[in-house]
Amino acid sequence: MKHVSILVRADWDAEAAVWVASSADVEGLAVEAETLEVLNSKVLSAIADLLELNGISSDLAEIPVHIMAEQLARVPNPHF
C-alpha cells in the first residue's frame, strides 16, 4: 500500500440531502448516507471490502482512515 493511512472526503449534497464519500486512496469508493454517523460505518465497511477486492495489502494490523467532512452553513447577520 502506498499510504500508511487512507484519506476519505465527505461532502454534503444539498440537492440529494445526503453525505457523499470518496477517496483517491481506494479505487471504487463511492458511498452516501443521510448522516455522518451512518456514512462512517458504510465507509469503513466499503473500504474493508475494496482493499480485499483490489488486492491492496499493508504491513499494518489496522489501517487508519481519516474521514474529512465539510459542510457550509450560514447564520443570519443580526446587523443586516
N, C-alpha and C positions, 0 to 999 in steps of 0.2 A: 504494500500500500504506500502511495507516495506521501500521504499525510499522516501525522500522528493523531489528528482529530478530524472530525467532519463538521463543516460549516453548512448550516441549513438556513435559508432565508424564508421568513414567513411574512406575507403581505396581505393586508385586508382588501378584499374585493367588495367594495360597497354595493355594486350593482347586483352581485350574486349573494351578498351577505354571508360570505364565508372567508376564512383564512386559507391562503394557498401557500403551500411549502414546496420549495425546490432546492436543489443543490448541484453545484458544479462538481462536487467531490464524489457523488454517487449517481452514476448514469441511470436514468429512468425514474428518478424520484419525482413524483408529482402527486401530492396529497392535499386534500381540502377537508375542512371541518368548520362547524359553526362557532366553536370556542377554541381558545388556545390550549386548554386542558385536553380536550379530545384530540386536537391536532398533534400535541406532543406524543400521545400514546400511539396514534396512527403512524407518525413519522418514525418512531423507534422500531415499530413492528415492520414497516416497509423497508427500512434500512437493513435490518437483520436479514430479511428475505433477499434483498437486492445484492448484498455483499456476497451471499452464498451463490445466487444465480449468476452474478457477474464474475465469479471466481476470484474475488478480491480477498487477499489474506493480510494478516498483520501479526507482528510479534507480540502485540499487547493482548492481555487477557480480556480487557474491556476497552473499547474504542470510545473516547469522549465525543459526544455530539453536542455542538453549540447551536441552539435554535435562536436565531436573531429575529425578533418581531418588531415591526414598526407600524404604528397607526397614527395618522394625523387626526387630531381633534381640535375643535375650536370652542372658545368661550366668548360670550358676548362682551363687548367693551362697554363698561358702565358709563364711560365718558363720551360715548358716541351719540 
